[in-house]
Amino acid sequence: MSIYDELNGIKLDLAEYDEEPLAEEERKKWAERAVRKLNGYGQGGIRRRRQKRAAKWIAAAAAAAAVLAGVTFPAGQAALARFPFVAGLLESFAGYGQEVDYSAYKTQIGETTENAFGKLTLNEIIVDTDRVLITSTLEPSKEMNVEKDDVIWLDATVTVNGRSDLQASGGSGSGSDGEDGTYTTYQNIPLSEIPGGEKLNIKIQYDRISWWNQEDKPTTPPEPWTFDIQTSRSALLAKTDVIELNRTVDLINGEQIVIEKVISSPVSTLVYYERTKPKKSGSKLYMYGFRMISDTGEEVQQGEGEWSIAEGGYARYAAVDLTQGDYSLIPYDGTKGQDLGEAVPIRE
């Protein structure tokens, strides 16, 4: 057995450690750092990521970073985890607004594994309705050749309940610049399906490295950073609502779409749809997605979406409680800023 297997097998009792919330001032600081880095590096980096992922369109997640203080373990078990936890990492990357709190639905891990490129701590994980959300913190070694202004994020592959065929194409990731030698990375990994049951056994292997400036940088670690964890979905499933719509809508550009269903969870709201008729020849309008509007006229923040001929499309929004208000979907062309069809009530 390798040292990496031994490290992954060690479980930690986290009960004695308290969370330290990410203060409003700290959240704003990291948001400002993200904007500066995205302005400095983002355009080329985003183009490369889109080519690599073959995404149709995808929204960038906000970048955040946190420093985790050290804890000493017995001889031969150096720095297996770093405490106390800093709450709010997943909220900072994947959340909508400053008041988002996923603490009831996420699993905090705090385990660390190490290879020649450094120590990686798996921080938090959520299994949403169709994806896995993960944050981790890297302390790179000298061998990784990290420079002062580098922005790093890590790509992971996941196995769920022993199945390695569930990870779907697409997804997104964000990374941070270094703070006191640590780099925080976030991944949104789509799944084609999620096995039944409340508890899931998940294997996470960070096996690829991405940089804003890729030239002369390593893209593969000498050995994957690997974690085997168990997470529960019971709290999230208890508050997840599925609404089957199957509503056909004719658009002014000639397209016809079918809004299939809406899934609302405490983390996000998903709209699944299909194009059943293409737009008219010569029309300069193209359906970009939907605006989700409440009965009071408030527009729900949209996060990301994707569409393909083979698989249809989805659009993701901030979490909303569909039992506490009336919401509608309006097809629109985002580049032209024009609605393309009638408002479709999510609940009749």
C-alpha positions in Angstrom: 0.0 0.0 0.0 1.3 3.4 -0.9 1.5 6.4 1.5 -1.3 8.0 -0.5 -3.6 5.0 0.2 -2.8 5.2 3.9 -3.5 8.9 4.0 -6.9 8.5 2.2 -7.9 5.8 4.7 -7.6 8.0 7.7 -10.9 9.4 9.1 -11.0 12.4 11.3 -13.5 13.4 14.1 -14.5 17.0 13.2 -16.9 17.5 16.1 -14.4 19.3 18.3 -13.6 21.9 15.7 -15.8 25.0 15.2 -16.6 26.6 11.9 -15.4 30.1 11.3 -17.9 31.9 9.1 -16.5 33.9 6.1 -17.3 37.5 7.2 -18.9 39.9 4.8 -15.7 41.9 4.5 -13.8 38.8 3.6 -16.3 37.8 1.0 -16.1 41.2 -0.6 -12.3 41.0 -0.5 -12.1 37.7 -2.4 -14.8 38.8 -4.9 -12.6 41.9 -5.7 -9.6 39.6 -6.1 -11.5 37.4 -8.5 -12.6 40.4 -10.6 -9.0 41.6 -10.8 -7.7 38.2 -11.9 -10.5 37.6 -14.4 -9.9 41.0 -15.9 -6.2 40.3 -16.2 -6.3 36.7 -17.4 -9.8 35.8 -18.1 -10.5 36.2 -21.8 -7.9 33.8 -23.1 -8.4 31.4 -20.2 -12.2 31.3 -20.8 -11.7 30.7 -24.5 -9.4 27.8 -23.8 -11.7 26.3 -21.2 -14.7 26.5 -23.6 -12.7 24.8 -26.3 -11.5 22.1 -23.9 -14.9 21.5 -22.4 -16.9 22.0 -25.7 -19.5 23.9 -23.7 -22.3 25.6 -25.6 -22.4 28.4 -23.1 -21.5 28.5 -19.5 -21.4 31.2 -16.9 -18.2 31.7 -14.9 -18.4 31.0 -11.2 -16.9 33.5 -8.8 -13.5 32.8 -7.4 -12.8 32.7 -3.7 -9.9 31.5 -1.5 -9.5 30.8 2.2 -6.5 30.1 4.5 -6.9 27.1 6.8 -4.8 27.0 10.0 -2.5 24.0 10.7 -2.9 21.1 13.1 -0.2 18.7 14.2 -0.7 15.0 14.2 1.4 12.1 15.7 4.8 11.3 14.2 4.5 9.9 10.6 1.1 11.6 10.0 2.1 15.1 9.0 -0.6 17.7 8.2 -3.4 15.3 7.4 -5.9 18.1 7.7 -5.9 21.9 8.4 -8.4 23.4 10.8 -10.5 25.3 11.8 -12.9 25.2 8.8 -13.8 28.4 7.1 -17.5 28.1 6.3 -19.0 29.5 3.1 -16.5 28.2 0.5 -19.1 26.6 -1.7 -21.5 29.5 -1.2 -18.8 31.9 -2.4 -18.2 29.9 -5.6 -21.6 28.5 -6.4 -24.1 30.6 -4.4 -26.3 33.5 -5.5 -26.0 36.5 -3.4 -24.4 37.2 0.0 -27.1 35.5 2.2 -26.9 32.0 0.8 -26.2 29.3 3.3 -25.8 25.6 2.2 -24.6 24.4 5.6 -27.7 22.0 6.0 -27.0 20.3 2.7 -23.2 20.1 2.3 -20.7 17.7 3.8 -17.5 19.1 5.3 -14.6 16.8 4.8 -11.3 18.3 5.9 -9.1 15.4 4.7 -5.7 16.0 3.0 -3.6 13.9 0.7 -0.2 14.6 -0.7 2.0 13.9 -3.7 5.1 15.5 -5.1 3.2 18.6 -6.2 1.9 19.3 -2.8 -0.9 18.9 -0.2 -4.5 19.0 -1.3 -7.3 19.3 1.3 -10.9 18.4 0.3 -13.0 21.0 2.0 -16.7 20.8 1.2 -19.0 18.8 -1.2 -22.7 19.0 -2.2 -24.5 16.5 -4.4 -27.2 18.6 -6.0 -30.0 17.3 -8.3 -27.7 16.7 -11.3 -24.1 17.6 -10.2 -21.4 17.4 -7.6 -20.1 20.7 -6.2 -16.6 20.5 -4.6 -14.1 22.9 -3.1 -10.5 22.0 -2.2 -7.4 23.9 -1.1 -3.9 23.2 -2.5 -0.6 23.9 -0.9 1.7 23.5 -3.9 5.3 22.3 -3.6 8.3 23.8 -5.3 8.2 21.0 -7.9 4.9 22.3 -9.2 6.6 25.5 -10.4 4.0 28.0 -9.2 4.8 31.7 -9.7 3.4 34.7 -7.8 0.7 35.7 -10.2 -0.5 32.3 -11.2 -4.2 31.3 -11.0 -4.8 27.6 -10.5 -7.7 25.3 -10.5 -7.9 21.5 -10.5 -10.1 19.2 -12.6 -11.5 16.1 -10.9 -13.1 12.8 -12.1 -15.7 11.2 -9.8 -17.0 7.7 -9.3 -20.3 7.3 -7.5 -21.2 4.1 -5.8 -18.6 2.3 -7.8 -19.8 3.7 -11.2 -17.3 5.6 -13.3 -19.7 6.2 -16.2 -21.9 8.8 -14.6 -19.7 11.9 -15.1 -21.2 13.9 -18.0 -19.5 16.3 -20.4 -19.5 20.0 -19.7 -19.3 21.5 -16.2 -17.2 24.3 -15.0 -14.4 25.2 -12.6 -12.8 28.2 -11.0 -9.6 28.8 -9.2 -7.9 31.4 -7.1 -4.6 33.2 -7.0 -2.4 32.3 -4.0 -2.9 33.6 -0.5 -0.1 32.7 1.9 0.8 29.9 -0.4 -2.6 28.3 -0.7 -4.9 28.0 -3.7 -8.6 27.3 -3.5 -10.3 25.5 -6.4 -14.0 24.9 -7.2 -15.6 22.4 -9.5 -19.2 21.9 -10.8 -19.2 18.3 -12.1 -22.4 17.3 -14.0 -23.7 13.7 -13.6 -25.9 11.9 -16.2 -27.8 10.4 -13.3 -27.5 10.0 -9.6 -28.0 6.6 -8.0 -30.9 6.1 -5.8 -30.7 6.3 -2.0 -29.8 9.0 0.4 -26.2 8.1 1.0 -23.6 8.0 -1.7 -20.0 6.7 -1.7 -17.9 9.0 -3.9 -14.4 8.7 -5.1 -12.8 12.0 -6.2 -9.5 12.0 -8.2 -7.9 15.3 -9.0 -5.9 14.3 -12.0 -5.6 17.4 -14.1 -4.2 20.9 -13.4 -5.4 24.1 -15.2 -3.8 27.5 -15.3 -4.9 30.9 -16.6 -1.4 31.0 -18.3 -0.8 27.4 -19.3 2.5 27.8 -21.1 5.4 25.7 -19.5 3.1 24.6 -16.7 2.4 21.0 -15.7 -1.1 19.8 -16.5 -0.9 16.4 -14.8 0.2 15.6 -11.2 2.7 12.8 -10.7 -0.1 10.9 -8.9 -3.8 11.9 -8.6 -4.9 13.5 -5.3 -7.5 10.9 -4.3 -10.3 10.9 -1.8 -13.0 8.3 -0.8 -15.9 9.9 1.0 -19.5 9.3 1.9 -22.1 12.0 1.7 -25.8 12.2 2.5 -28.5 13.8 0.3 -31.4 13.3 2.8 -31.7 17.0 3.8 -31.6 18.2 0.2 -34.0 15.6 -1.2 -36.5 16.4 1.5 -36.8 19.9 0.0 -36.5 19.1 -3.7 -39.6 19.7 -5.8 -40.1 18.3 -9.4 -42.7 19.8 -11.6 -43.5 18.1 -14.9 -44.6 20.7 -17.4 -44.3 19.3 -21.0 -45.5 22.6 -22.3 -45.1 23.4 -26.0 -44.3 27.0 -26.9 -44.1 28.7 -30.3 -41.6 31.5 -30.6 -41.7 34.6 -32.8 -38.6 33.5 -34.6 -40.3 30.3 -35.8 -38.7 28.0 -33.2 -40.8 25.6 -31.2 -39.7 24.4 -27.8 -41.0 22.1 -25.2 -40.4 23.0 -21.6 -40.2 19.5 -20.1 -39.8 20.0 -16.3 -38.5 22.2 -13.5 -36.6 20.9 -10.5 -36.2 23.1 -7.5 -33.7 22.2 -4.8 -32.3 24.3 -1.9 -29.2 24.9 -4.0 -30.5 25.7 -7.5 -33.5 25.6 -9.8 -33.2 23.7 -13.1 -35.3 24.1 -16.2 -35.1 21.3 -18.8 -36.3 21.9 -22.4 -36.1 20.7 -25.9 -36.1 22.4 -29.3 -38.6 20.6 -31.6 -38.6 23.1 -34.5 -35.7 25.3 -35.8 -35.9 29.0 -36.2 -37.1 30.5 -39.6 -34.5 31.0 -42.3 -33.3 34.5 -42.2 -34.4 35.2 -38.6 -31.7 37.0 -36.6 -33.3 36.1 -33.3 -32.1 33.0 -31.4 -33.4 31.6 -28.2 -30.7 32.1 -25.6 -32.7 30.7 -22.6 -35.4 31.8 -20.3 -36.0 34.7 -18.0 -37.5 33.4 -14.7 -39.9 36.0 -13.3 -41.8 36.0 -10.0 -45.4 37.2 -9.7 -44.1 40.4 -8.2 -41.9 41.1 -11.3 -38.6 40.1 -9.7 -36.2 38.3 -12.0 -34.5 35.2 -10.6 -30.7 35.2 -11.1 -29.5 32.8 -13.8 -26.3 30.9 -13.3 -25.5 28.7 -16.3 -27.0 26.7 -19.1 -26.3 24.4 -22.0 -28.0 23.0 -25.1 -27.2 20.5 -27.7 -29.1 18.8 -30.5 -28.5 15.3 -29.1 -29.2 16.0 -25.4 -31.6 19.0 -25.3 -31.0 21.8 -22.9 -31.1 23.1 -19.4 -30.9 26.4 -17.6 -29.9 26.8 -14.0 -31.1 29.6 -11.6 -30.9 30.5 -8.0 -32.9 28.4 -5.6 -36.5 29.5 -5.3 -39.4 28.0 -3.2 -42.0 27.2 -5.9 -44.6 26.6 -3.2 -44.3 30.1 -1.8 -44.9 32.1 -5.0 -45.9 32.0 -8.6 -43.1 32.0 -11.2 -43.1 32.1 -15.0 -40.6 31.4 -17.7 -40.1 33.7 -20.7 -38.1 32.5 -23.7 -35.7 35.2 -24.8 -32.7 36.2 -27.0 -30.1 37.4 -24.6 -27.9 39.0 -27.2 -30.7 41.1 -28.6 -32.5 41.6 -25.2 -35.8 40.5 -26.7 -38.5 38.2 -25.4 -39.4 35.5 -27.9 -42.6 34.1 -26.6 -45.3 34.2 -23.9 -44.7 33.8 -20.2 -45.2 30.2 -19.2 -46.4 29.6 -15.6 -44.4 27.0 -13.8 -47.5 26.1 -11.7 -50.9 26.4 -13.4 
